[in-house]
Amino acid sequence: MTPDEIKKVLEEAGIPVGGGWGPTRARTNIESPIVKRQKAALRKIESLLVQQVEQDKQKVADLHIALQRIKHGGGQ
């Protein structure tokens, strides 16, 4: 194809040709698919860590109660 034929095909497809560089609109919503996957993975990790912290807090409370019983001679 000649350059003129290519220009004609592009113009028929609605693609501007020959105008040179023009102003563009800035897009702020562009996000890499890798970043999206990383965000999802980090949200899952956050959820798991929050659950683990809650379990650990409960375990510490249970151990504190057990320690108090041992100190004061109480049974289980």
C-alpha positions as CSV (number, residue, x, y, z in Angstrom):
1,M,0.0,0.0,0.0
2,T,1.1,3.5,-0.7
3,P,1.1,6.2,2.0
4,D,-1.9,7.8,0.3
5,E,-3.9,4.6,0.4
6,I,-3.0,4.1,4.1
7,K,-4.1,7.6,4.9
8,K,-7.4,7.0,3.0
9,V,-8.1,3.7,4.9
10,L,-7.3,5.4,8.3
11,E,-9.6,8.4,7.5
12,E,-12.4,6.0,6.6
13,A,-11.9,4.2,9.9
14,G,-12.3,7.6,11.7
15,I,-8.6,8.0,12.6
16,P,-7.3,11.5,12.0
17,V,-4.4,11.6,9.7
18,G,-1.9,14.4,8.8
19,G,-2.8,16.9,11.5
20,G,0.4,16.4,13.4
21,W,0.5,16.2,17.1
22,G,-2.4,17.7,18.8
23,P,-3.6,18.3,22.4
24,T,-4.5,15.2,24.4
25,R,-6.7,14.8,27.4
26,A,-4.9,13.6,30.6
27,R,-6.3,10.4,32.0
28,T,-6.0,9.9,35.7
29,N,-7.8,6.6,35.8
30,I,-5.1,4.5,34.2
31,E,-4.0,1.5,36.3
32,S,-1.7,-1.3,35.4
33,P,-3.2,-4.8,35.6
34,I,-0.2,-5.8,37.7
35,V,-1.0,-3.1,40.2
36,K,-4.7,-4.2,40.3
37,R,-3.6,-7.7,41.2
38,Q,-1.1,-6.5,43.8
39,K,-3.8,-4.3,45.4
40,A,-6.2,-7.3,45.6
41,A,-3.5,-9.5,47.0
42,L,-2.6,-6.9,49.6
43,R,-6.2,-6.5,50.6
44,K,-6.4,-10.2,51.2
45,I,-3.2,-10.1,53.2
46,E,-4.6,-7.2,55.3
47,S,-7.8,-9.2,56.0
48,L,-5.8,-12.2,57.1
49,L,-3.5,-10.1,59.3
50,V,-6.5,-8.5,61.0
51,Q,-8.0,-11.9,61.7
52,Q,-4.7,-13.1,63.1
53,V,-4.4,-10.1,65.3
54,E,-7.9,-10.7,66.7
55,Q,-7.0,-14.4,67.4
56,D,-3.8,-13.3,69.1
57,K,-5.6,-10.8,71.3
58,Q,-8.0,-13.5,72.4
59,K,-5.2,-15.9,73.0
60,V,-3.3,-13.3,75.1
61,A,-6.5,-12.6,77.1
62,D,-7.0,-16.4,77.7
63,L,-3.3,-16.8,78.8
64,H,-3.6,-13.8,81.1
65,I,-6.6,-15.4,82.8
66,A,-4.7,-18.7,83.1
67,L,-1.7,-16.9,84.6
68,Q,-3.9,-15.1,87.2
69,R,-5.4,-18.4,88.2
70,I,-2.0,-20.0,88.6
71,K,-0.8,-17.1,90.7
72,H,-3.8,-17.3,93.0
73,G,-3.8,-21.0,93.2
74,G,-7.0,-21.6,91.3
75,G,-7.7,-24.6,89.2
76,Q,-8.9,-25.0,85.7
